[in-house]
Amino acid sequence: MLCVRQVCLSTLRHYQARTLSSDLLLSQIKSCTHEDEVFGLVGGNKARLSEKHVGIALNMLWQLQKRRPLLSRTSDYVRNHSQFLALCILAENKVEHMEDEAVVDTLYSILRLNVEHHDSLAEVLVAEAWKRLERLSLPALSKFALCLHKQCRYFSPVTGKVAHIVDMKLDSIQDIRILSVLMISISHVISGSFRDRLLHKAEQLLEEKGEVRFNYAKRILQFLQNVNLRHHPLLEKCNKIFLKSASNLDIHSISLIFGLYEQLGFDSAEFRLVAKQLLSETMDDYSDPETFAKLFFTLGPMVGSKERDRLLVTAEHMAEEFSSHQVLVILKTMQRMKCRKAHLLKKMASVLHKHLDSYRVLQLVKLTQYLVVLRCHDLELFAKLKMLLIGFLKQSVIPGDTAAIIRVLAMLPSFQAEEIIINKAAAVLPQCRLHHLNSITTALVKWNHYDQLHWQNSSDLCVKLLQKLNNHGFQRLQQANNLNLLLEELTHVNGEWFEEVLSEETMAACQRLIDQITWANVLQMSFFLIKTSHHCPALLDRIASVTVENIDKIQPFEIYFILFLFSALNYDPPASEAFFESCIQHLTSNLGHFETHHLVLLGHVLAVAGYFPPALITRIFNISFLSKLDAQLEALPDAVKQRVRSCLMKLNRAVCLECPEFHIPWFHERYCQRVVCNSSSQINPLQQHVHRMLTEILGGSHYTRISVLTPYYYEIDFECILDENKKPLPYVAQNIPLNDVEGIHLKHDKKDEGKKALPPGAERIALEFLDSRAFSKNLRHLKGEYAVKKRHLEMLGYRVVQIPHFEWNSMVLSTKGEQISYLRKHLYGIQ
């Protein structure tokens, strides 16, 4: 008994001594200030290292790296150190004895030290954490999910298990940091309903008081990108977070935000303006290729000519240093800037020769597209691109890749199509979606039209394949039973093939699935009808009824596009007043959700439909609002800037003419004069032909005017005045021979001469020729802009005669005599 007691006391003393020394070793590891100190302690105490020491040591190595600036980190040195390998072996052997959080922390640390994703220790740690998944705390679960994401285990069963646990515990998550990490980590394995619950939870947590860091909002955007969803309320909330932290953002963060916004189809003029100011002040600080490429991408499309030239010159000097990815970024941005600077393009093309072999297939497709659009003239480069693209085409088994390669091959200058293309297109045909078929068909039609198919029976093979493509398109539309999937396919379908072959079948499919139009997809349905300009009363009525019934579920910015559809197509649904009033009430109570330039676009859309909400009009025509608008417009792309300014002018004109009670002055005189001076419209052959006939009908060229500018700057094709007896009244002789009218830029400005009062009973006639752009694609229904023009001209005292192209070009008016008779009947109002 005494012997046993002595043994026990001896063991206890040994254990106490070991614990004390171990605790000392643990504190020594934690107090290290350099990696070599950690490795020294590991090397001198291998026999005494417990699982806790090993985990803390690996974590300490990452913490020491984390304290250094990114470019000063020495992860390679750490990973290649002999004691690091010893630590990994010890960790692998002791993993079962580690605590739950220690397993996750160790996995996180080695991955941040850039250990290979499938390293044996990483595999063992993942397996061990998987066993303990149910009992991990939420912070540990989110860190483990982040590790899985870093290892690209997007569709792994363990990721699915994490998603299941998140689904069960979602209501208990109250930390936006934890939620945002979990959201991006499980985004590839969740259902639509689970996605919506995650979004709702994210909205709740973002609304709570307290600081929300940049990284959390960034992850929310990355989640939206992963699930391919443009969730406007969350985008707005994240944008506000970015604006609050704008002064602390660097070029890397700003370019990341712009990239995410671009992919999500979101834009913020306010963030653009802030970013432009920040980056313009520090342009000279970005002297390395990585940061300059990001600066060029972000700032290039926003700046004025002076800063733009500086960016282009710097890009040219730095071209040789750009990586393959940076070259892509520069070319993409040049396309967005519509910049075809020959010297820079030539320099970028020369640099590309050494990078071509490093591009993946879709990168090569984008690269080719950029070069063609920018009008690159390097034929040797195009020859190499063709060779690489054909090589990828032969290997491709993915329909989307195959269609993209064929589409871009058709863009190459002087390209002679090869038989392999026809064979490959035929092989993937059964698996193709509608936008793939669209790409392949467009290419084949182009090659066939320009006689670029030169092997035996090539034309016959092409025609047969085109017929198969048509049949497959019809079949796909006829078999469609899910409207959401159909609208997703139709997003990228456009061009002649769709208009000439598929449009009627597509409308039939949409009408067949009309009951599937809900508040959740009404925006996508509206986008499709806007893009195709199809006037389909059944679909439009369904959109209107769904909108009114679910007005509180639809976001204000979505309502804008729905109203744009009805306004642009000039369509009034049943209970039109109730529909518009319901939408307007919802919008006016949410005006704060709109940016300044969006409010202008909204005001114009409603004005075209004949609505002028006082809350909106008084908000827009306000000095402080217009000053803010001017500032933000400077940061917007040129195309958007021009569109907003044009819409503001049109809204100003509409308010002056239709709502004088608002007492809004006309302040676009100078703007309109600049537009007129910069326009290059000329008298076309049709106008010359009609002018001759009007001269014959009225009895002389001095009885009509051609290309007339009215008050408020409407341009009309022809103007004449008839007295109460239908006799023409003369203008001052124009003294231009009819043979010389073609090509002359004539604009008669009524304001310069003063608008003379007409004799009693006389009427001023505006004669307008309307081409296909004035009508819906499938019906001869006048679009909104042209209907508004007629309405406003009548307010200005004109009798408006609109001549549709389908009447003027019909067989009924195939001779000059019939055309003269037609014009005479309309001019004199003969029934």
Backbone hydrogen bonds, N-H to C=O, Kabsch-Sander energy under -0.5 kcal/mol:
donor,donor_aa,acceptor,acceptor_aa,energy
5,R,1,M,-2.1
6,Q,2,L,-2.3
7,V,3,C,-2.2
8,C,4,V,-2.3
9,L,5,R,-2.5
10,S,6,Q,-2.4
11,T,7,V,-2.4
12,L,8,C,-2.6
13,R,9,L,-2.6
14,H,10,S,-2.2
15,Y,11,T,-2.6
16,Q,12,L,-2.8
17,A,13,R,-2.3
18,R,14,H,-2.2
19,T,15,Y,-2.7
20,L,16,Q,-2.4
21,S,17,A,-2.3
22,S,18,R,-2.9
23,D,19,T,-2.9
24,L,20,L,-2.0
25,L,21,S,-2.3
26,L,22,S,-2.7
27,S,23,D,-2.3
28,Q,24,L,-2.0
29,I,25,L,-2.4
30,K,26,L,-2.1
31,S,27,S,-1.3
32,C,29,I,-1.3
37,E,34,H,-0.9
38,V,34,H,-1.4
39,F,35,E,-2.6
40,G,36,D,-2.3
41,L,37,E,-2.2
42,V,38,V,-2.4
43,G,39,F,-2.8
44,G,40,G,-1.8
45,N,41,L,-0.7
45,N,42,V,-0.9
48,R,45,N,-1.1
49,L,45,N,-0.8
49,L,46,K,-1.0
54,V,50,S,-2.3
55,G,51,E,-2.1
56,I,52,K,-2.5
57,A,53,H,-2.8
58,L,54,V,-2.3
59,N,55,G,-2.2
60,M,56,I,-2.7
61,L,57,A,-1.9
62,W,58,L,-1.5
63,Q,59,N,-2.3
64,L,60,M,-2.4
65,Q,61,L,-1.5
66,K,62,W,-2.7
67,R,63,Q,-1.3
68,R,65,Q,-1.3
72,S,69,P,-1.6
73,R,70,L,-1.1
78,V,74,T,-2.0
79,R,75,S,-2.8
80,N,76,D,-2.0
81,H,78,V,-1.2
84,F,81,H,-0.6
85,L,81,H,-1.5
86,A,82,S,-1.8
87,L,83,Q,-2.4
88,C,84,F,-2.3
89,I,85,L,-2.2
90,L,86,A,-2.5
91,A,87,L,-2.8
92,E,88,C,-2.4
93,N,89,I,-1.9
94,K,90,L,-1.8
95,V,91,A,-0.8
97,H,94,K,-1.6
98,M,94,K,-0.5
98,M,95,V,-1.1
103,V,99,E,-2.0
104,V,100,D,-1.6
105,D,101,E,-2.9
106,T,102,A,-2.4
107,L,103,V,-2.0
108,Y,104,V,-2.7
109,S,105,D,-2.5
110,I,106,T,-2.3
111,L,107,L,-1.9
112,R,108,Y,-2.1
113,L,109,S,-1.2
114,N,111,L,-1.6
115,V,110,I,-2.4
119,D,116,E,-2.0
123,E,119,D,-2.4
124,V,120,S,-2.4
125,L,121,L,-2.7
126,V,122,A,-2.3
127,A,123,E,-2.3
128,E,124,V,-2.4
129,A,125,L,-2.7
130,W,126,V,-2.4
131,K,127,A,-1.6
132,R,128,E,-1.2
133,L,130,W,-1.2
135,R,132,R,-1.5
136,L,132,R,-0.6
136,L,133,L,-1.2
141,L,137,S,-2.9
142,S,138,L,-2.5
143,K,139,P,-2.0
144,F,140,A,-2.5
145,A,141,L,-2.5
146,L,142,S,-2.0
147,C,143,K,-1.7
148,L,144,F,-2.2
149,H,145,A,-2.2
150,K,146,L,-2.4
151,Q,147,C,-1.8
152,C,149,H,-1.6
153,R,148,L,-2.6
154,Y,152,C,-1.1
156,S,153,R,-0.8
160,G,156,S,-1.8
161,K,157,P,-2.1
162,V,158,V,-2.1
163,A,159,T,-2.4
164,H,160,G,-2.0
165,I,161,K,-2.1
166,V,162,V,-2.5
167,D,163,A,-2.4
168,M,164,H,-1.9
169,K,165,I,-2.3
170,L,166,V,-0.9
172,S,169,K,-1.4
173,I,169,K,-0.6
173,I,170,L,-1.3
174,Q,172,S,-0.6
176,I,174,Q,-0.5
179,L,175,D,-2.4
180,S,176,I,-2.7
181,V,177,R,-1.8
182,L,178,I,-2.3
183,M,179,L,-2.7
184,I,180,S,-1.8
185,S,181,V,-1.6
186,I,182,L,-1.9
187,S,183,M,-0.6
189,V,186,I,-1.9
190,I,187,S,-0.5
195,R,191,S,-2.4
196,D,192,G,-2.0
197,R,193,S,-1.8
198,L,194,F,-2.3
199,L,195,R,-2.3
200,H,196,D,-2.3
201,K,197,R,-2.3
202,A,198,L,-2.5
203,E,199,L,-2.4
204,Q,200,H,-2.0
205,L,201,K,-2.4
206,L,202,A,-2.3
207,E,203,E,-1.3
208,E,204,Q,-0.8
213,R,211,E,-0.6
217,A,213,R,-1.6
218,K,214,F,-2.6
219,R,215,N,-2.1
220,I,216,Y,-1.7
221,L,217,A,-1.9
222,Q,218,K,-2.2
223,F,219,R,-2.4
224,L,220,I,-2.2
225,Q,221,L,-2.3
226,N,222,Q,-2.4
227,V,223,F,-2.3
228,N,225,Q,-0.8
229,L,224,L,-2.5
231,H,229,L,-1.0
232,H,230,R,-1.0
235,L,231,H,-2.3
236,E,232,H,-2.6
237,K,233,P,-2.1
238,C,234,L,-2.8
239,N,235,L,-2.4
240,K,236,E,-1.9
241,I,237,K,-1.6
242,F,238,C,-2.4
243,L,239,N,-2.3
244,K,240,K,-2.0
245,S,241,I,-1.8
246,A,243,L,-1.0
248,N,245,S,-1.5
249,L,246,A,-1.5
254,I,250,D,-2.5
255,S,251,I,-2.4
256,L,252,H,-1.8
257,I,253,S,-2.4
258,F,254,I,-2.4
259,G,255,S,-2.3
260,L,256,L,-2.4
261,Y,257,I,-2.9
262,E,258,F,-2.3
263,Q,259,G,-2.0
264,L,260,L,-2.0
265,G,261,Y,-0.7
265,G,262,E,-0.8
266,F,261,Y,-2.6
272,R,268,S,-2.5
273,L,269,A,-2.5
274,V,270,E,-2.1
275,A,271,F,-2.9
276,K,272,R,-2.9
277,Q,273,L,-2.2
278,L,274,V,-2.4
279,L,275,A,-2.8
280,S,276,K,-2.4
281,E,277,Q,-1.3
282,T,278,L,-0.6
282,T,279,L,-0.6
283,M,280,S,-0.8
285,D,282,T,-1.9
286,Y,283,M,-1.2
287,S,285,D,-1.2
292,F,288,D,-2.4
293,A,289,P,-2.4
294,K,290,E,-1.5
295,L,291,T,-2.3
296,F,292,F,-3.2
297,F,293,A,-2.2
298,T,294,K,-2.1
299,L,295,L,-3.3
300,G,295,L,-0.6
300,G,296,F,-1.6
302,M,299,L,-1.9
303,V,299,L,-1.6
308,R,304,G,-2.3
309,D,305,S,-2.3
310,R,306,K,-1.7
311,L,307,E,-2.3
312,L,308,R,-2.3
313,V,309,D,-2.4
314,T,310,R,-2.3
315,A,311,L,-2.4
316,E,312,L,-2.0
317,H,313,V,-2.0
318,M,314,T,-2.1
319,A,315,A,-0.7
319,A,316,E,-0.6
321,E,318,M,-1.9
322,F,318,M,-0.6
322,F,319,A,-1.4
327,V,323,S,-2.1
328,L,324,S,-1.6
329,V,325,H,-2.1
330,I,326,Q,-2.4
331,L,327,V,-2.5
332,K,328,L,-2.6
333,T,329,V,-2.3
334,M,330,I,-2.4
335,Q,331,L,-2.0
336,R,332,K,-2.0
337,M,333,T,-2.4
338,K,334,M,-0.6
338,K,335,Q,-0.9
339,C,334,M,-2.8
340,R,338,K,-0.6
345,L,341,K,-2.5
346,K,342,A,-2.6
347,K,343,H,-2.2
348,M,344,L,-2.7
349,A,345,L,-2.3
350,S,346,K,-2.0
351,V,347,K,-1.9
352,L,348,M,-1.9
353,H,349,A,-0.9
354,K,351,V,-1.1
355,H,352,L,-1.4
356,L,352,L,-1.6
358,S,355,H,-2.3
359,Y,356,L,-1.4
364,L,360,R,-2.3
365,V,361,V,-1.9
366,K,362,L,-2.2
367,L,363,Q,-2.6
368,T,364,L,-2.3
369,Q,365,V,-2.1
370,Y,366,K,-2.6
371,L,367,L,-2.3
372,V,368,T,-2.2
373,V,369,Q,-2.5
374,L,370,Y,-2.3
375,R,372,V,-1.2
376,C,371,L,-2.6
379,L,377,H,-1.3
382,F,378,D,-2.0
383,A,379,L,-2.2
384,K,380,E,-1.9
385,L,381,L,-2.5
386,K,382,F,-2.5
387,M,383,A,-2.0
388,L,384,K,-2.5
389,L,385,L,-2.9
390,I,386,K,-2.5
391,G,387,M,-1.9
392,F,388,L,-2.4
393,L,389,L,-2.4
394,K,390,I,-2.1
395,Q,391,G,-1.2
396,S,392,F,-1.6
402,T,398,I,-2.5
403,A,399,P,-2.7
404,A,400,G,-2.1
405,I,401,D,-2.5
406,I,402,T,-2.3
407,R,403,A,-2.5
408,V,404,A,-2.2
409,L,405,I,-2.3
410,A,406,I,-1.5
411,M,408,V,-0.9
412,L,408,V,-0.7
412,L,409,L,-0.9
415,F,412,L,-1.1
417,A,415,F,-0.7
417,A,452,Q,-1.7
421,I,418,E,-1.4
422,I,418,E,-0.8
423,N,419,E,-2.4
424,K,420,I,-2.6
425,A,421,I,-2.6
426,A,422,I,-2.3
427,A,423,N,-1.8
428,V,424,K,-1.8
429,L,425,A,-0.9
431,Q,428,V,-1.7
432,C,428,V,-0.6
432,C,429,L,-1.6
437,L,433,R,-2.4
438,N,434,L,-2.3
439,S,435,H,-1.7
440,I,436,H,-2.3
441,T,437,L,-2.7
442,T,438,N,-2.2
443,A,439,S,-1.7
444,L,440,I,-2.4
445,V,441,T,-2.7
446,K,442,T,-1.8
447,W,443,A,-2.5
448,N,444,L,-2.6
449,H,445,V,-2.4
450,Y,446,K,-2.3
451,D,448,N,-0.9
452,Q,447,W,-3.1
454,H,417,A,-0.7
454,H,452,Q,-0.6
458,S,455,W,-1.8
461,L,457,N,-2.4
462,C,458,S,-2.4
463,V,459,S,-2.5
464,K,460,D,-2.4
465,L,461,L,-2.3
466,L,462,C,-2.6
467,Q,463,V,-2.0
468,K,464,K,-2.0
469,L,465,L,-2.7
470,N,466,L,-2.4
471,N,467,Q,-2.6
472,H,468,K,-2.7
473,G,469,L,-2.2
474,F,470,N,-2.6
475,Q,471,N,-2.8
476,R,472,H,-2.6
477,L,473,G,-2.0
478,Q,474,F,-2.8
479,Q,475,Q,-1.9
480,A,476,R,-0.5
480,A,477,L,-0.6
486,L,482,N,-2.1
487,L,483,L,-2.9
488,E,484,N,-1.8
489,E,485,L,-1.9
490,L,486,L,-2.2
491,T,487,L,-0.9
492,H,489,E,-0.8
493,V,490,L,-1.3
494,N,492,H,-0.5
499,E,495,G,-2.1
500,E,496,E,-3.2
501,V,497,W,-2.2
502,L,497,W,-1.1
502,L,498,F,-0.5
503,S,498,F,-2.1
506,T,502,L,-2.8
507,M,503,S,-2.4
508,A,504,E,-2.1
509,A,505,E,-2.2
510,C,506,T,-2.5
511,Q,507,M,-2.3
512,R,508,A,-2.1
513,L,509,A,-1.6
514,I,511,Q,-1.2
516,Q,513,L,-2.3
517,I,514,I,-1.6
518,T,516,Q,-0.6
521,N,518,T,-0.8
522,V,518,T,-1.1
525,M,521,N,-2.2
526,S,522,V,-2.0
527,F,523,L,-2.7
528,F,524,Q,-2.1
529,L,525,M,-2.0
530,I,526,S,-2.5
531,K,527,F,-2.6
532,T,528,F,-2.3
533,S,529,L,-1.7
534,H,529,L,-0.8
536,C,534,H,-1.0
540,L,536,C,-2.5
541,D,537,P,-2.9
542,R,538,A,-1.9
543,I,539,L,-2.5
544,A,540,L,-2.2
545,S,541,D,-2.4
546,V,542,R,-2.6
547,T,543,I,-2.3
548,V,544,A,-2.3
549,E,545,S,-2.3
550,N,546,V,-1.6
551,I,548,V,-0.9
553,K,550,N,-1.8
554,I,550,N,-1.0
558,E,555,Q,-0.8
559,I,555,Q,-1.8
560,Y,556,P,-1.5
561,F,557,F,-1.1
562,I,558,E,-1.9
563,L,559,I,-2.8
564,F,560,Y,-2.3
565,L,561,F,-1.9
566,F,562,I,-1.6
567,S,563,L,-2.8
568,A,564,F,-3.1
569,L,565,L,-2.1
570,N,566,F,-0.6
570,N,567,S,-0.6
571,Y,566,F,-2.1
576,S,573,P,-0.7
579,F,575,A,-2.2
580,F,576,S,-2.7
581,E,577,E,-2.8
582,S,578,A,-2.2
583,C,579,F,-2.1
584,I,580,F,-2.9
585,Q,581,E,-2.5
586,H,582,S,-1.9
587,L,583,C,-2.3
588,T,584,I,-3.1
589,S,585,Q,-1.3
590,N,587,L,-1.9
591,L,588,T,-0.6
593,H,590,N,-1.9
594,F,591,L,-1.8
599,L,595,E,-1.9
600,V,596,T,-1.4
601,L,597,H,-1.9
602,L,598,H,-2.6
603,G,599,L,-2.7
604,H,600,V,-2.2
605,V,601,L,-2.2
606,L,602,L,-2.3
607,A,603,G,-2.1
608,V,604,H,-2.3
609,A,605,V,-1.4
610,G,606,L,-0.5
610,G,607,A,-1.0
611,Y,606,L,-3.2
616,L,613,P,-0.5
617,I,613,P,-2.6
618,T,614,P,-2.7
619,R,615,A,-0.9
620,I,616,L,-2.2
621,F,617,I,-2.5
622,N,620,I,-2.2
626,L,622,N,-2.7
627,S,623,I,-2.2
628,K,624,S,-2.1
629,L,625,F,-2.5
630,D,626,L,-2.3
631,A,627,S,-1.9
632,Q,628,K,-2.3
633,L,629,L,-2.4
634,E,630,D,-0.9
635,A,632,Q,-1.5
636,L,633,L,-1.3
641,K,637,P,-2.8
642,Q,638,D,-2.7
643,R,639,A,-2.0
644,V,640,V,-2.7
645,R,641,K,-2.3
646,S,642,Q,-2.2
647,C,643,R,-2.5
648,L,644,V,-2.4
649,M,645,R,-2.0
650,K,646,S,-2.4
651,L,647,C,-2.6
652,N,648,L,-2.6
653,R,649,M,-2.5
654,A,650,K,-2.5
655,V,651,L,-2.6
656,C,652,N,-2.2
657,L,653,R,-2.1
658,E,654,A,-3.0
659,C,655,V,-2.1
662,F,659,C,-1.9
663,H,660,P,-1.7
667,F,665,P,-0.8
672,C,668,H,-2.6
673,Q,669,E,-2.2
674,R,670,R,-2.3
675,V,671,Y,-2.1
676,V,672,C,-2.6
677,C,673,Q,-2.5
678,N,674,R,-2.2
679,S,675,V,-1.1
683,I,744,I,-1.7
688,Q,684,N,-2.2
689,H,685,P,-2.5
690,V,686,L,-2.8
691,H,687,Q,-2.6
692,R,688,Q,-1.7
693,M,689,H,-1.6
694,L,690,V,-2.9
695,T,691,H,-2.2
696,E,692,R,-1.9
697,I,693,M,-2.6
698,L,694,L,-3.0
699,G,695,T,-1.7
700,G,695,T,-1.4
703,Y,700,G,-1.3
704,T,701,S,-1.2
705,R,719,E,-2.6
707,S,717,D,-3.1
708,V,716,I,-2.3
709,L,748,H,-3.2
710,T,708,V,-0.6
710,T,714,Y,-3.0
713,Y,710,T,-1.8
714,Y,711,P,-0.5
716,I,708,V,-2.6
716,I,714,Y,-0.5
718,F,767,L,-1.7
719,E,705,R,-2.1
720,C,765,I,-1.7
721,I,703,Y,-0.5
721,I,729,L,-0.5
722,L,763,E,-2.4
723,D,727,K,-3.0
726,K,723,D,-2.3
729,L,721,I,-2.7
731,Y,702,H,-4.0
740,D,737,P,-1.7
741,V,738,L,-1.5
743,G,683,I,-1.9
744,I,741,V,-2.0
746,L,744,I,-1.0
748,H,707,S,-1.5
749,D,747,K,-0.7
750,K,709,L,-1.9
750,K,748,H,-0.7
752,D,749,D,-0.8
753,E,749,D,-0.9
754,G,750,K,-1.2
756,K,754,G,-0.9
762,A,759,P,-2.2
763,E,722,L,-2.9
764,R,797,G,-0.8
765,I,720,C,-3.3
766,A,799,R,-2.2
767,L,718,F,-2.8
767,L,765,I,-0.6
768,E,766,A,-0.6
768,E,801,V,-3.1
770,L,768,E,-0.6
770,L,803,I,-2.7
771,D,769,F,-0.6
774,A,771,D,-1.8
775,F,772,S,-1.5
776,S,781,H,-1.9
777,K,533,S,-2.9
781,H,779,L,-2.0
783,K,774,A,-2.7
784,G,568,A,-2.4
787,A,783,K,-1.9
788,V,784,G,-2.6
789,K,785,E,-1.8
790,K,786,Y,-1.8
791,R,787,A,-2.2
792,H,788,V,-2.9
793,L,789,K,-2.6
794,E,790,K,-2.0
795,M,791,R,-1.5
796,L,792,H,-1.6
797,G,794,E,-1.3
798,Y,793,L,-2.4
799,R,764,R,-2.8
800,V,798,Y,-0.6
801,V,766,A,-3.3
801,V,799,R,-0.5
802,Q,800,V,-0.6
803,I,768,E,-3.6
803,I,801,V,-0.5
805,H,770,L,-1.8
807,E,804,P,-0.9
808,W,804,P,-2.2
809,N,805,H,-2.6
810,S,807,E,-1.1
813,L,810,S,-1.0
814,S,811,M,-1.3
819,Q,815,T,-1.9
820,I,816,K,-2.7
821,S,817,G,-2.2
822,Y,818,E,-2.2
823,L,819,Q,-2.6
824,R,820,I,-2.6
825,K,821,S,-2.2
826,H,822,Y,-1.9
827,L,823,L,-2.8
828,Y,824,R,-2.5
830,I,825,K,-2.4
